[in-house]
Amino acid sequence: MLKFYSRFEISDETGDPLTDHDMTQLHYSKITSLQKAVFAKFPELRNFALANVASVHSKEQLLKHFSPLSQENLRAITTYLHLVPSTEIEKDYRWCRYDTEFLRELLV
């Protein structure tokens, strides 16, 4: 019973259950937001930013686009998206990891 309810998707705002369609829409919305962000600031990810959402929504496809990036590029993207602290305030957040594997997984 715990396994069933732990996978039961609900709305963060209303607490109402979400359908499969609602969950797909939320997922696609997040991918679209990521594409818009990288399109604006990171020309090396232009292929990802212009791709159809259905062709880049899986973990494997996201890893294919983000794996070639250097640690500096991954750090720049995650900082731009406010997923990790900027270098100016990094010293206040010593708990945060900045290795390539973590930054890539954070984006995916």
N, C-alpha and C positions, 0 to 999 in steps of 0.2 A: 504494500500500500504506500509506503514511503517513497519507493521508486516512482510510482505513478504520480504522486503529488509533487515530487521534486521537479518533475519535468512539465508540470502544469503551468503554462504561460499565462500571466496576468498583466493587465495594464498598470504601469507605475502610478498613473494619476488617479484612476478611478477604482482599481482593484477588480475590474470586470475581466472575465476570461477572454483570451484572444484566440481567434481562429487561426488556422494555418495561413490563410490569405493575409490576415493582419500581420503575422510574424514575417511573412515574405516581404510585405510592404515595408516594414520596419528595417529589415535587413538591407533591402535595395536602397532605401533612403540613406542609410549609413554609408553604403558603398558610393552612392552618388555624391554625398558630402565630401568624402575622401577624394574622389576624382576632381571635384571643383577646387579643393584646397591645393592639390598638387599641380593642377593645371595653372593656377595663378602664380605659383612661386618656384616650381621645379621643372624646368624644361626637359630634363633628362628622363622624366616620367610621362612625356607627352603621349606615348603609345597607350599607357595605362589610362590616362585621363580621357582620352578620346574613344576608348573601347566601349563596346556595348556592356551594360551592367551584367547581363546574363553570362557573358563570356569571361568575366573576372570576379565573380562572386564567391568562388570556392577558395578554400585555403591553398590548394595546390596552385591555382592561377595567381593568387596574390603573392605567394612565395616566388613564383616565376618572375614576377615584375620587381619585387623588392630584394631578392637575393643578390643581384649583381651590384647593389649600391654599397658604397663604402660606409664605414662607421660614422664618418663626419656627415655624410648626406642623410643617413638614417637619423642621426642626432638632430640635424637641422629640421627635418620633417616633423619629428616627434615634438620638438620644441615649438615649432610653428603651430602645431595642433594642440599645444598645451597638455601634452601627455607626460612630459618630463620637464623639470625646471630649466630655465635658461641658464647659460653659463655665468651670468652675473649673480644669480642667487643660488648657484649650485652648492656652495659651501654650507648653506643652511639646511640642505637636504642630503645628508651623507648616507641615508638609507637607500637612496635611489640607485639603481644599476644603470650603467651606460654601455655595456658590452653589446656587440653586434647582434648576437643571438637574441638577447632580451628586447632590444629595440625593434628588431624585425618581427618578433612574435607580438609585440605590443601593437604594431601597425596592423598585423593580420588579424 
